[in-house]
Amino acid sequence: MYNRETVVVGYSGHAWVLAEAAICLGMRLIYYIDFKQAEKNPYNLTYLASDIDDNFQEWNSGYQYVLGIGDNQARFRIASMLEERSQLMPAIIHPDASVAQNAEIGAGIFIARNAAVNPLASIGDYTILNTSSVVEHECKIGCASHIGPGTVLGGNVYVGDRTFIGANSVVKQGVTIGDDVIIGAGSVIIRDVSSGTRIVGNPGREIK
């Protein structure tokens, strides 16, 4: 995994955080893909392409891909295409993160600096656990979700697919949160949240 040439998909703020973690792990970052060539290139990578689609010229080049995209929908779309093409998407777990030995970790995930994943938690494919987030015992997080910096999930919390929980939010133990939910920064969630809703505040309330 570490000797294979690696492509960073996306190349702005979130991708730079992920790239730093990948470099700490000894990965060979060579290329990046973004909508256009970046003005800032902090890791001196070579611009490869504007997008990954059926016309992408590098499908058979033997690269691996790391997902530097913060937006859940876009990350899910691109990851699904990479998976369909049997491309390798390693998990990136920052050396300063703490992950229990019996936690289940999916493909293509990113666990950032100082994040904690406690025993019997399950983290789905392509999910982000951002800086200093806490996922307590027996939590289950679905595919392509994003747990923001400093967010705390109490024990036995369920989070569905493609859900975003903003920075410094707190989710009470045992709460279920559905798919495609957006929870604003600093929210406190003490009740179950239905799929497709937007929640803000303390206690969390739905907004239209």
ChimeraX attribute file (.defattr): number of C-alpha atoms within 10 A of each C-alpha:
attribute: neighborCount
match mode: 1-to-1
recipient: residues
	/A:1	13
	/A:2	14
	/A:3	9
	/A:4	14
	/A:5	16
	/A:6	23
	/A:7	24
	/A:8	25
	/A:9	25
	/A:10	23
	/A:11	29
	/A:12	17
	/A:13	12
	/A:14	15
	/A:15	19
	/A:16	17
	/A:17	18
	/A:18	26
	/A:19	23
	/A:20	17
	/A:21	21
	/A:22	24
	/A:23	15
	/A:24	14
	/A:25	14
	/A:26	11
	/A:27	18
	/A:28	16
	/A:29	24
	/A:30	17
	/A:31	20
	/A:32	26
	/A:33	22
	/A:34	19
	/A:35	12
	/A:36	13
	/A:37	15
	/A:38	14
	/A:39	8
	/A:40	9
	/A:41	14
	/A:42	12
	/A:43	15
	/A:44	11
	/A:45	15
	/A:46	14
	/A:47	18
	/A:48	19
	/A:49	17
	/A:50	15
	/A:51	15
	/A:52	19
	/A:53	11
	/A:54	9
	/A:55	8
	/A:56	12
	/A:57	11
	/A:58	11
	/A:59	15
	/A:60	9
	/A:61	8
	/A:62	12
	/A:63	17
	/A:64	19
	/A:65	24
	/A:66	26
	/A:67	28
	/A:68	27
	/A:69	23
	/A:70	21
	/A:71	14
	/A:72	20
	/A:73	16
	/A:74	13
	/A:75	21
	/A:76	21
	/A:77	12
	/A:78	17
	/A:79	24
	/A:80	14
	/A:81	14
	/A:82	18
	/A:83	13
	/A:84	9
	/A:85	12
	/A:86	10
	/A:87	17
	/A:88	17
	/A:89	22
	/A:90	20
	/A:91	20
	/A:92	23
	/A:93	22
	/A:94	23
	/A:95	15
	/A:96	15
	/A:97	17
	/A:98	18
	/A:99	21
	/A:100	13
	/A:101	11
	/A:102	12
	/A:103	18
	/A:104	15
	/A:105	21
	/A:106	17
	/A:107	18
	/A:108	23
	/A:109	26
	/A:110	27
	/A:111	29
	/A:112	25
	/A:113	22
	/A:114	20
	/A:115	23
	/A:116	22
	/A:117	28
	/A:118	19
	/A:119	18
	/A:120	18
	/A:121	23
	/A:122	21
	/A:123	26
	/A:124	21
	/A:125	22
	/A:126	29
	/A:127	31
	/A:128	30
	/A:129	28
	/A:130	26
	/A:131	21
	/A:132	23
	/A:133	27
	/A:134	23
	/A:135	28
	/A:136	20
	/A:137	20
	/A:138	20
	/A:139	25
	/A:140	22
	/A:141	26
	/A:142	21
	/A:143	22
	/A:144	28
	/A:145	31
	/A:146	26
	/A:147	28
	/A:148	25
	/A:149	23
	/A:150	21
	/A:151	26
	/A:152	24
	/A:153	27
	/A:154	19
	/A:155	21
	/A:156	19
	/A:157	22
	/A:158	22
	/A:159	29
	/A:160	21
	/A:161	24
	/A:162	25
	/A:163	27
	/A:164	26
	/A:165	26
	/A:166	21
	/A:167	21
	/A:168	19
	/A:169	25
	/A:170	24
	/A:171	25
	/A:172	17
	/A:173	20
	/A:174	17
	/A:175	19
	/A:176	21
	/A:177	26
	/A:178	19
	/A:179	19
	/A:180	21
	/A:181	22
	/A:182	22
	/A:183	27
	/A:184	19
	/A:185	20
	/A:186	19
	/A:187	22
	/A:188	22
	/A:189	24
	/A:190	16
	/A:191	16
	/A:192	15
	/A:193	22
	/A:194	15
	/A:195	17
	/A:196	14
	/A:197	18
	/A:198	18
	/A:199	22
	/A:200	19
	/A:201	16
	/A:202	13
	/A:203	12
	/A:204	21
	/A:205	16
	/A:206	13
	/A:207	9
	/A:208	5
